[in-house]
Amino acid sequence: MILTANNFSEEFISEIIFTLFTLPTGGGSDLEDKLRRVAEKFDVEFWDFRINRAETTNVEVRMGEVKKVLSGVEETFSVRVISRGAWGFFAGAQPTKEVLKEAFRTAVRLAESSSVHLKRRVNLAEVRWERAYIVYRPKVDPRDVDIEEKIDIVKRMNTAIVEGGLIRNVSTSYSDGWMRTEIVNSEGTEVVQEIPRVLLQANITAGDGGRLMGYRTRIGSTRGFETFRERDPESAGREAAEIARRLLKAGPAPSGELPVVTDPELTGVFVHEAIGHATEADTVLEGESVLEGRLGEMLGSEIVTIIDDPSIPGAFGSFTFDDEGVRGRRKALIEKGILREFIHTRETAGMMGMEPNGGARAESGHVKPLVRMSNTILLGGEHTFEELIEDIKLGIYAKGTRGGQVDPARGTFQFNAQEAYLVEKGEITKPLKDVSLSGSILETLKLIDALEKESRLGSPGFCGKGQLVPVGDGGPHMRIKKIYVGGEG
């Protein structure tokens, strides 16, 4: 891996390239000296270099027929430099030594051009340099599993879903990826990280007469193929199909302000979408977050503690180092109702005078790291599930998500539940369709009045912000004293 410029001798360039292309061998002080010389020779204040290698497999089966089987390897890279207070960025594929030399030269030229129009110099918050080689070692490496076995689990799940009847369409898909990221920077950081991810999902459409109902289920982790041996895909498929069939009999939901209990998956969607995005520091700095200027304020109920934690074993959004080579850590976004912390890159932390906390993530080597979440979780409380619903005379039990929208600047949200039930006199009674929940983020935080003891991860997923990155979210069953419920009725 290497970076270079016009005023280096080819001998010196080759020496640096050799050192960086042989990671991870442990750089030591000799590498540090070389990195300092790069910055000095180039008149750059900072540079970093990132290579991403992705080994992937994708399988799709639709109504028993194999539609797609793909596998491949992709290598991408990027170079970032700060010169004259401005960023320069260059990205490409197939990072050969000659390509990397020209990439660095180009990044420097771009930074110099940008500096002419600079309004504010880039100021990176200081971090301790890191040297590490991290591999998440699964029990069963997905790369060692025969493609026929991968196809088989997708077909078995597909068959299990269809066999109960009333299924108009079902698409089941499997994907795995072994992601290797190498990061080197001018401050001495030298990090290699390898993370596996596996995901199995089904999208179901059940139908009876002219009535249709959709349902989705997912299984995934940062472990290996053992994920699907520990949780049987066929059983998961049958369970999902049964829910889809049950929802065909769902009636309209009542409308208006009602008490609502959300399951761990929908709780997770709320904390990710409504709270997590509003605590991303770039959103705050752009004036697009309702949480701007509120650090240290009591925003919600004292029972509310929301964390973002990339260190949760097996969670879909977990990692050890972010894409700037900063060690990720647990962040208390809201602690006992008080807004404590934003999620940061080094640049946003520098702009706000905060400490970096490992929140820089990129979809691949093709793109710049942005402020992103990892695993965003609402911690548990003191109640059982039965205690959450026993006092509800008329309310809703809402589960899962069919999407929605959030406006972090205005502080409003609207979510659609995937599955919902009427609660009457402390009992769950009949299924409901087309249930949506909407309200103010800040008001809703104050109206959370009871939490189940156990906090659990919801479904794995990918968060979009111009780039897709894997994330996890979850929490306990959560009771909201009142929230606006919309429905067909």
C-alpha positions as CSV (number, residue, x, y, z in Angstrom):
1,M,0.0,0.0,0.0
2,I,1.5,3.4,-0.8
3,L,1.2,7.0,-1.4
4,T,3.6,9.3,-3.2
5,A,4.4,12.5,-5.1
6,N,6.5,14.1,-7.7
7,N,9.4,15.3,-5.6
8,F,10.2,11.8,-4.1
9,S,13.1,9.8,-5.5
10,E,11.9,6.5,-7.1
11,E,14.2,4.7,-4.6
12,F,12.5,6.3,-1.6
13,I,9.0,5.7,-3.1
14,S,9.7,2.1,-3.7
15,E,10.9,1.7,-0.1
16,I,7.7,3.1,1.3
17,I,5.6,1.0,-1.1
18,F,7.4,-2.2,0.0
19,T,6.9,-1.4,3.6
20,L,3.2,-0.7,3.3
21,F,2.4,-3.5,0.9
22,T,3.8,-6.0,3.4
23,L,1.3,-5.2,6.2
24,P,0.8,-6.5,8.8
25,T,4.5,-7.0,9.7
26,G,4.7,-4.5,12.4
27,G,6.1,-1.1,11.4
28,G,8.1,0.0,14.4
29,S,9.9,3.3,14.7
30,D,11.4,2.9,11.2
31,L,7.9,3.1,9.7
32,E,7.1,6.1,11.8
33,D,10.2,7.9,10.4
34,K,9.2,7.1,6.8
35,L,5.7,8.4,7.4
36,R,7.0,11.6,8.8
37,R,9.3,12.1,5.8
38,V,6.3,11.6,3.5
39,A,4.4,14.5,5.1
40,E,7.5,16.7,5.2
41,K,8.5,16.2,1.6
42,F,5.0,16.8,0.3
43,D,4.0,19.8,2.3
44,V,1.0,17.8,3.6
45,E,-0.3,18.1,7.1
46,F,-1.9,14.6,7.1
47,W,-2.5,11.6,4.9
48,D,-4.1,8.3,5.2
49,F,-4.4,5.3,2.9
50,R,-7.1,2.6,2.9
51,I,-7.4,-0.7,1.0
52,N,-10.7,-2.7,1.1
53,R,-10.9,-6.3,-0.1
54,A,-14.3,-7.9,-0.2
55,E,-14.9,-11.6,-0.9
56,T,-18.6,-12.1,-1.4
57,T,-21.2,-14.6,-2.2
58,N,-24.9,-14.0,-3.1
59,V,-27.7,-16.5,-3.7
60,E,-31.3,-15.8,-4.4
61,V,-34.2,-18.3,-4.7
62,R,-37.7,-17.3,-5.8
63,M,-40.7,-19.6,-5.4
64,G,-38.3,-22.6,-5.4
65,E,-36.3,-21.6,-8.4
66,V,-32.7,-20.5,-8.1
67,K,-32.5,-17.1,-9.7
68,K,-29.0,-15.9,-8.8
69,V,-25.6,-17.4,-7.7
70,L,-22.8,-14.9,-7.6
71,S,-19.4,-14.8,-6.0
72,G,-16.5,-12.5,-6.4
73,V,-13.6,-10.5,-5.1
74,E,-13.3,-6.7,-5.3
75,E,-10.4,-4.5,-4.2
76,T,-10.8,-0.8,-3.8
77,F,-8.6,1.9,-2.3
78,S,-8.6,5.5,-1.3
79,V,-6.0,8.2,-0.5
80,R,-6.9,11.2,1.7
81,V,-4.5,14.1,2.3
82,I,-4.8,17.4,4.1
83,S,-2.7,20.1,2.4
84,R,-2.9,23.8,3.1
85,G,-5.8,23.1,5.4
86,A,-8.0,21.3,2.8
87,W,-8.9,17.8,2.0
88,G,-7.8,16.0,-1.2
89,F,-9.4,12.6,-1.9
90,F,-8.7,10.0,-4.6
91,A,-10.2,6.5,-4.9
92,G,-9.9,3.7,-7.4
93,A,-9.8,-0.1,-7.9
94,Q,-7.0,-2.6,-8.3
95,P,-4.4,-0.8,-6.2
96,T,-1.1,-1.6,-7.9
97,K,2.0,0.3,-6.9
98,E,2.0,2.6,-10.0
99,V,-1.7,3.4,-9.5
100,L,-1.1,4.3,-5.9
101,K,1.8,6.6,-6.7
102,E,-0.4,8.6,-9.1
103,A,-3.3,8.5,-6.7
104,F,-1.3,10.3,-4.0
105,R,-0.1,12.9,-6.4
106,T,-3.7,13.5,-7.6
107,A,-5.0,13.8,-4.0
108,V,-2.4,16.4,-3.2
109,R,-3.2,18.4,-6.3
110,L,-6.9,18.3,-5.4
111,A,-6.2,19.5,-1.9
112,E,-4.2,22.4,-3.1
113,S,-6.9,23.4,-5.5
114,S,-9.6,23.2,-2.8
115,S,-7.5,25.3,-0.4
116,V,-8.0,28.3,-2.7
117,H,-11.7,28.3,-1.8
118,L,-11.3,27.2,1.8
119,K,-13.6,28.8,4.4
120,R,-12.3,26.8,7.3
121,R,-9.2,24.8,7.7
122,V,-9.6,21.1,8.5
123,N,-8.6,20.4,12.1
124,L,-8.5,16.7,13.0
125,A,-8.9,15.8,16.7
126,E,-5.8,14.1,18.1
127,V,-5.8,10.3,18.6
128,R,-3.4,7.7,19.8
129,W,-1.8,5.9,16.9
130,E,-2.6,2.3,16.6
131,R,-0.9,-0.8,15.4
132,A,-3.0,-3.9,15.2
133,Y,-4.0,-6.9,13.1
134,I,-7.6,-7.9,14.0
135,V,-9.4,-11.0,12.7
136,Y,-12.9,-12.0,13.7
137,R,-12.5,-15.7,13.6
138,P,-15.8,-17.6,13.1
139,K,-16.4,-21.2,14.1
140,V,-17.3,-21.9,10.4
141,D,-15.6,-19.6,7.9
142,P,-18.2,-19.0,5.2
143,R,-15.4,-19.1,2.6
144,D,-14.9,-22.7,3.5
145,V,-18.5,-23.7,2.9
146,D,-19.3,-25.2,-0.4
147,I,-21.6,-23.1,-2.6
148,E,-24.1,-26.0,-2.9
149,E,-24.6,-25.9,0.9
150,K,-25.3,-22.2,0.7
151,I,-27.8,-22.7,-2.1
152,D,-29.4,-25.6,-0.1
153,I,-30.2,-23.5,3.0
154,V,-31.8,-20.8,0.8
155,K,-33.9,-23.4,-1.0
156,R,-34.9,-25.1,2.2
157,M,-36.0,-21.8,3.7
158,N,-38.0,-21.0,0.6
159,T,-39.7,-24.4,0.6
160,A,-40.6,-24.2,4.3
161,I,-42.3,-20.8,3.7
162,V,-44.4,-22.0,0.8
163,E,-45.5,-25.3,2.2
164,G,-48.2,-23.9,4.5
165,G,-50.2,-22.4,1.7
166,L,-51.5,-18.9,0.9
167,I,-48.1,-17.7,-0.2
168,R,-48.3,-15.8,-3.5
169,N,-44.6,-15.0,-3.7
170,V,-41.4,-15.5,-1.7
171,S,-37.8,-14.5,-2.4
172,T,-35.2,-15.9,-0.1
173,S,-31.6,-14.7,-0.3
174,Y,-28.2,-15.4,1.2
175,S,-25.1,-13.2,1.3
176,D,-21.8,-13.4,2.9
177,G,-18.8,-11.2,2.9
178,W,-15.3,-11.4,4.2
179,M,-14.1,-7.8,4.5
180,R,-10.5,-6.9,4.9
181,T,-9.5,-3.3,5.5
182,E,-6.0,-2.0,5.8
183,I,-5.4,1.6,7.0
184,V,-2.1,3.5,7.3
185,N,-1.6,7.1,8.1
186,S,1.1,9.7,8.5
187,E,0.8,9.6,12.3
188,G,2.0,6.0,12.5
189,T,-1.3,4.1,12.6
190,E,-1.1,0.7,10.9
191,V,-4.2,-1.3,11.2
192,V,-5.5,-4.5,9.4
193,Q,-9.0,-5.7,10.2
194,E,-10.9,-8.7,8.8
195,I,-14.6,-9.1,9.6
196,P,-17.0,-11.8,8.2
197,R,-20.7,-11.0,7.8
198,V,-23.5,-13.4,6.9
199,L,-27.1,-12.6,6.1
200,L,-30.1,-14.8,5.2
201,Q,-33.5,-13.1,4.5
202,A,-36.9,-13.8,3.2
203,N,-39.5,-11.4,1.6
204,I,-42.9,-13.0,1.7
205,T,-46.2,-12.0,0.1
206,A,-49.2,-13.9,1.4
207,G,-52.5,-13.7,-0.3
208,D,-56.1,-14.8,0.2
209,G,-58.6,-13.7,-2.5
210,G,-57.9,-10.1,-3.3
211,R,-56.1,-9.4,-0.1
212,L,-52.3,-9.3,0.1
213,M,-49.9,-9.0,3.1
214,G,-46.1,-8.7,3.1
215,Y,-43.7,-9.8,5.7
216,R,-39.9,-9.9,6.0
217,T,-37.5,-11.8,8.2
218,R,-33.7,-11.7,8.5
219,I,-30.9,-13.6,10.2
220,G,-27.4,-12.2,10.3
221,S,-24.2,-11.6,12.3
222,T,-20.5,-10.9,12.2
223,R,-19.9,-14.5,12.9
224,G,-19.7,-17.3,10.4
225,F,-21.9,-20.0,8.8
226,E,-22.6,-21.4,12.3
227,T,-25.2,-18.6,12.5
228,F,-27.5,-20.8,10.4
229,R,-26.7,-24.0,12.2
230,E,-27.6,-22.4,15.5
231,R,-30.9,-20.9,14.2
232,D,-32.6,-23.2,11.8
233,P,-33.6,-21.3,8.6
234,E,-36.5,-23.6,7.9
235,S,-38.1,-22.9,11.4
236,A,-37.5,-19.2,10.9
237,G,-39.2,-19.4,7.5
238,R,-42.2,-21.3,8.8
239,E,-42.6,-18.8,11.6
240,A,-42.5,-15.9,9.2
241,A,-45.0,-17.5,6.8
242,E,-47.4,-18.2,9.7
243,I,-47.2,-14.5,10.7
244,A,-47.9,-13.4,7.1
245,R,-50.9,-15.7,6.9
246,R,-52.2,-14.5,10.3
247,L,-52.0,-10.9,9.2
248,L,-54.3,-11.6,6.3
249,K,-57.1,-11.6,8.9
250,A,-55.9,-8.3,10.4
251,G,-58.5,-5.6,10.9
252,P,-58.1,-1.8,10.8
253,A,-56.3,-0.1,13.7
254,P,-57.9,2.6,15.8
255,S,-56.6,6.1,15.1
256,G,-55.5,8.7,17.6
257,E,-53.2,9.0,20.6
258,L,-52.9,5.7,22.3
259,P,-50.4,3.8,24.6
260,V,-48.1,1.7,22.5
261,V,-45.7,-1.2,23.4
262,T,-43.0,-1.8,20.8
263,D,-41.0,-5.0,20.4
264,P,-37.2,-5.0,20.4
265,E,-37.0,-4.7,16.7
266,L,-39.3,-1.6,16.4
267,T,-37.6,-0.2,19.6
268,G,-34.3,-0.5,17.7
269,V,-35.6,1.2,14.7
270,F,-36.8,4.1,16.8
271,V,-33.5,4.6,18.5
272,H,-31.6,4.2,15.3
273,E,-33.7,6.5,13.1
274,A,-35.0,9.0,15.6
275,I,-32.1,9.3,18.0
276,G,-29.0,7.8,16.2
277,H,-29.2,10.0,13.1
278,A,-29.8,13.1,15.2
279,T,-26.6,12.4,17.2
280,E,-24.4,12.1,14.1
281,A,-22.1,15.0,14.5
282,D,-22.0,16.0,10.8
283,T,-25.8,16.4,10.9
284,V,-25.5,18.5,14.1
285,L,-22.8,20.7,12.5
286,E,-24.9,21.3,9.4
287,G,-27.7,22.6,11.6
288,E,-29.9,19.6,10.6
289,S,-30.4,18.1,14.0
290,V,-33.0,18.9,16.6
291,L,-30.3,18.0,19.2
292,E,-27.9,20.8,18.2
293,G,-26.8,22.8,21.2
294,R,-28.4,20.4,23.7
295,L,-25.5,18.4,25.1
296,G,-26.0,18.0,28.8
297,E,-29.7,18.7,28.7
298,M,-32.4,16.4,30.1
299,L,-34.3,15.3,27.0
300,G,-36.3,12.3,28.2
301,S,-37.4,10.0,30.9
302,E,-34.7,9.0,33.4
303,I,-35.2,5.4,32.4
304,V,-33.9,6.1,28.9
305,T,-30.2,5.2,28.2
306,I,-29.3,4.8,24.5
307,I,-25.8,3.6,23.4
308,D,-24.0,3.1,20.2
309,D,-21.6,0.2,20.6
310,P,-19.4,-1.4,17.9
311,S,-18.0,-4.0,20.3
312,I,-21.1,-6.2,20.8
313,P,-20.0,-9.7,19.9
314,G,-21.7,-11.1,16.8
315,A,-23.8,-7.9,16.2
316,F,-24.1,-7.0,12.5
317,G,-22.7,-3.5,13.0
318,S,-19.7,-4.5,15.1
319,F,-16.0,-3.6,14.4
320,T,-12.8,-2.9,16.3
321,F,-11.4,0.0,14.3
322,D,-13.4,2.5,12.2
323,D,-12.3,3.5,8.7
324,E,-9.9,6.2,10.0
325,G,-8.1,3.6,12.1
326,V,-9.6,4.9,15.3
327,R,-10.6,2.3,17.9
328,G,-14.3,2.1,18.2
329,R,-15.9,2.3,21.7
330,R,-19.2,2.3,23.4
331,K,-20.8,5.7,23.3
332,A,-23.6,6.8,25.7
333,L,-25.6,9.0,23.4
334,I,-28.3,9.5,26.0
335,E,-27.7,8.5,29.6
336,K,-30.6,8.5,32.1
337,G,-32.5,10.9,29.9
338,I,-29.5,13.3,29.4
339,L,-27.9,13.9,26.0
340,R,-24.2,13.0,26.6
341,E,-22.4,12.5,23.4
342,F,-22.5,12.7,19.6
343,I,-21.0,10.2,17.1
344,H,-17.8,11.6,15.6
345,T,-15.2,11.3,12.9
346,R,-11.8,12.9,13.7
347,E,-12.8,16.0,11.7
348,T,-16.2,16.6,13.4
349,A,-14.6,15.9,16.8
350,G,-11.9,18.6,16.0
351,M,-14.6,21.1,14.9
352,M,-16.6,20.6,18.1
353,G,-13.6,20.3,20.5
354,M,-14.6,16.7,21.4
355,E,-12.8,13.4,21.6
356,P,-13.0,11.1,18.5
357,N,-15.0,7.9,19.3
358,G,-14.6,5.7,16.3
359,G,-17.7,6.8,14.2
360,A,-16.1,7.1,10.8
361,R,-17.3,4.4,8.4
362,A,-17.2,3.9,4.6
363,E,-19.0,1.5,2.4
364,S,-15.8,0.6,0.5
365,G,-12.5,2.1,-0.5
366,H,-14.3,4.1,-3.2
367,V,-15.8,6.5,-0.8
368,K,-14.9,8.8,2.1
369,P,-15.6,7.8,5.6
370,L,-18.7,9.6,7.1
371,V,-20.1,9.8,10.6
372,R,-22.1,6.6,11.0
373,M,-23.7,4.4,13.7
374,S,-22.7,0.9,14.5
375,N,-25.1,-1.0,16.9
376,T,-27.5,1.5,18.5
377,I,-29.3,0.1,21.5
378,L,-31.8,1.2,24.2
379,L,-30.8,-0.4,27.4
380,G,-33.3,-2.4,29.5
381,G,-35.4,-1.4,32.5
382,E,-37.1,-3.1,35.4
383,H,-40.3,-4.6,34.1
384,T,-41.6,-7.8,32.6
385,F,-43.5,-7.8,29.2
386,E,-46.7,-8.7,31.1
387,E,-46.3,-5.7,33.3
388,L,-45.9,-3.4,30.3
389,I,-49.4,-4.3,28.9
390,E,-51.4,-5.1,32.1
391,D,-52.4,-1.5,32.7
392,I,-53.4,-0.7,29.1
393,K,-57.1,-0.5,28.7
394,L,-56.9,0.2,24.9
395,G,-53.6,0.4,23.1
396,I,-51.4,-1.2,20.5
397,Y,-48.6,-3.8,20.5
398,A,-46.4,-3.0,17.5
399,K,-43.7,-5.3,16.1
400,G,-41.1,-4.9,13.4
401,T,-40.9,-2.3,10.7
402,R,-42.0,-1.7,7.1
403,G,-40.1,1.5,6.8
404,G,-40.9,5.1,7.6
405,Q,-39.3,8.5,7.6
406,V,-37.5,10.8,10.0
407,D,-36.7,14.5,9.9
408,P,-33.8,15.0,12.3
409,A,-33.9,18.8,11.8
410,R,-37.6,19.2,12.7
411,G,-37.4,16.3,15.2
412,T,-40.3,14.4,13.8
413,F,-40.8,10.7,12.8
414,Q,-43.2,8.3,11.3
415,F,-42.8,4.5,11.3
416,N,-44.9,1.7,9.9
417,A,-45.1,-1.4,12.0
418,Q,-44.7,-4.7,10.2
419,E,-47.0,-6.5,12.6
420,A,-49.4,-5.2,15.2
421,Y,-52.1,-6.2,17.7
422,L,-54.8,-4.6,19.7
423,V,-54.4,-4.5,23.4
424,E,-57.6,-4.5,25.4
425,K,-57.8,-4.5,29.2
426,G,-54.3,-5.8,29.5
427,E,-54.7,-8.6,27.0
428,I,-53.4,-8.9,23.4
429,T,-56.5,-9.6,21.3
430,K,-56.7,-9.3,17.5
431,P,-54.2,-8.5,14.7
432,L,-54.2,-5.1,13.1
433,K,-53.0,-3.9,9.6
434,D,-51.3,-0.8,8.3
435,V,-50.4,0.6,11.7
436,S,-48.1,3.6,11.8
437,L,-46.7,5.6,14.7
438,S,-45.7,9.2,14.4
439,G,-44.7,12.1,16.7
440,S,-42.0,14.4,18.0
441,I,-38.7,12.8,18.9
442,L,-38.2,15.0,22.0
443,E,-41.8,14.6,23.2
444,T,-41.7,10.8,22.7
445,L,-38.5,10.5,24.8
446,K,-40.3,12.0,27.7
447,L,-43.3,9.7,27.2
448,I,-41.3,6.4,27.5
449,D,-42.6,5.2,30.9
450,A,-41.6,1.6,31.2
451,L,-39.0,-0.8,29.7
452,E,-38.7,-4.6,29.8
453,K,-35.7,-5.9,31.7
454,E,-33.9,-7.6,28.8
455,S,-32.5,-5.6,25.9
456,R,-32.1,-7.6,22.6
457,L,-30.8,-7.0,19.1
458,G,-33.4,-6.6,16.4
459,S,-33.0,-7.6,12.8
460,P,-29.6,-7.0,11.1
461,G,-29.6,-4.4,8.4
462,F,-27.9,-1.7,6.3
463,C,-28.1,2.0,6.9
464,G,-28.1,4.4,3.9
465,K,-26.6,7.8,3.9
466,G,-25.3,8.0,0.4
467,Q,-23.5,4.8,1.3
468,L,-24.7,1.5,2.8
469,V,-23.0,0.2,5.9
470,P,-24.0,-2.8,8.1
471,V,-25.6,-1.8,11.4
472,G,-27.4,-3.4,14.3
473,D,-30.1,-1.9,16.6
474,G,-32.4,-3.1,19.3
475,G,-33.6,-2.7,22.8
476,P,-36.2,-4.1,25.2
477,H,-40.0,-4.0,24.8
478,M,-40.7,-0.3,25.3
479,R,-44.0,1.3,26.5
480,I,-44.8,4.8,25.3
481,K,-47.5,6.4,27.4
482,K,-49.2,8.0,24.3
483,I,-48.2,8.3,20.7
484,Y,-50.2,9.1,17.5
485,V,-51.4,5.9,15.9
486,G,-52.5,5.9,12.3
487,G,-54.3,3.0,10.5
488,E,-56.7,2.2,7.8
489,G,-59.5,2.8,10.3
